[in-house]
């Protein structure tokens, strides 16, 4: 499943990022990479997806969130 499909309050682990080097680098700088646990904070139909990573909030676009494969914890 993708990060964009998680419900609010759900926790998951990132298992893969389907994108080029630029996308992977940008997400890495935000703390989002394979093996990292994330918790969904906000996931409405419009606007950014907001996740918590190590007590920090990270907002990313829905298109980016759809390229991040996760597994529920």
C-alpha positions in Angstrom: 0.0 0.0 0.0 1.1 3.6 -0.4 1.6 6.3 2.2 -1.4 8.2 0.8 -3.7 5.3 1.6 -3.0 5.3 5.4 -5.7 6.5 7.7 -5.2 9.2 10.3 -3.4 7.8 13.4 -2.1 4.7 11.6 1.6 3.8 11.9 3.6 2.2 9.1 7.1 1.4 8.0 8.5 2.7 4.7 9.5 -0.4 2.6 10.2 1.3 -0.8 10.3 4.6 -2.6 9.4 4.4 -6.3 11.0 7.5 -7.8 14.2 8.9 -9.2 17.2 10.2 -7.4 15.8 13.7 -6.9 12.7 12.5 -5.2 14.6 10.0 -3.0 17.1 12.7 -2.0 14.3 15.2 -1.2 12.5 12.6 1.0 15.8 11.5 2.6 16.5 15.1 3.7 13.0 15.2 5.3 13.8 12.0 7.2 11.7 9.7 5.0 13.6 6.6 3.8 13.4 2.8 3.7 13.0 1.3 7.2 11.7 4.5 8.8 8.5 4.3 10.9 5.9 7.1 10.2 2.5 8.0 11.8 -0.2 9.6 9.7 -1.3 13.0 11.1 -3.4 14.5 8.3 -4.6 12.8 5.1 -7.5 14.7 3.5 -8.6 14.4 -0.1 -7.1 17.9 -0.8 -3.8 19.4 0.3 -0.6 17.8 1.6 -0.2 14.6 3.5 1.3 15.3 7.0 3.2 12.5 8.8 5.1 12.4 12.0 8.7 11.1 11.8 10.7 10.9 15.0 8.6 13.6 16.8 8.8 15.9 13.7 5.9 16.8 11.4 6.6 16.5 7.7 4.3 17.7 4.9 4.6 16.2 1.5 2.5 16.4 -1.7 0.0 13.7 -2.4 1.9 12.7 -5.6 5.0 12.0 -3.5 3.0 10.1 -0.9 1.7 7.8 -3.7 5.2 6.8 -4.6 6.1 5.7 -1.0 5.3 2.1 -0.4 4.6 1.3 3.3 3.6 -1.7 5.5 1.3 -1.2 8.5 2.9 -1.9 11.9 
